[in-house]
Each structure stands twice: as structure tokens, then as C-alpha cells.
Amino acid sequence: MVITAVFDESTAAANYYPSPFTFDQPITANISYTGLDLSNVDVSAISFVYLPPNAAAVVPVEYDQLIIDKAAGLIQVVNAKIHHFSKYGFVDDPQD
């Protein structure tokens, strides 16, 4: 199987293909972005989420750790539990 990830550096999100593709067991993903401008972001509100197509709300993703270094412009999720290939990313308010 060929697995493709298309990253959107302006939104810190990525689409994973083939989509939809569901796993029998969740896989773990470690994803990081560097060089981000986090100067106007409330980093305490950042979460890693599944971004459903045409949905009004995002879906939180279970993960072990979220590492944020505002000065370095780094956001990293450690051991995110991915159940299917889709669009995933970081948001600064998962309720929006």
C-alpha cells in the first residue's frame, strides 16, 4: 500500500491517504511542526484533532503528550491514536 501525507503548513494540518481507510487497531502517530508563528496563540487551548469533512465540529484525538514551545514555534503530538486516514491537525480551541 502507498501511504501519502499532504501537509498544510499554514494551518498545521495534514490529509492522510488513502482516505477513507480504517485500521483494525488504531495506529500511533508522532507529528510535529516547527517554525510556526505562535505569538498570538493561547497555547494552553491547543489540541490535536480529527477534522471531519463538511462538519461543524472537530473531534478530539487521544494522545499521550502535546509538546508546545512557543519561542521555537514548535507543536508536537506524541502517540496520537489514529483510527483511520483522514485530515488531522492542531486547533487552538477544539470547541470552535
C-alpha positions, 0 to 999 in steps of 0.5 A: 500500500502507498501511504501519502501525507499532504501537509498544510503548513499554514494551518498545521494540518495534514490529509492522510491517504488513502482516505477513507481507510480504517485500521483494525487497531488504531495506529500511533502517530508522532507529528510535529511542526516547527517554525510556526508563528505562535505569538498570538496563540493561547497555547494552553487551548491547543489540541490535536484533532480529527477534522471531519469533512463538511462538519461543524465540529472537530473531534478530539484525538487521544494522545499521550503528550502535546509538546508546545514551545512557543519561542521555537514555534514548535507543536508536537503530538506524541502517540496520537491514536489514529483510527483511520486516514483522514485530515488531522491537525492542531486547533487552538480551541477544539470547541470552535 
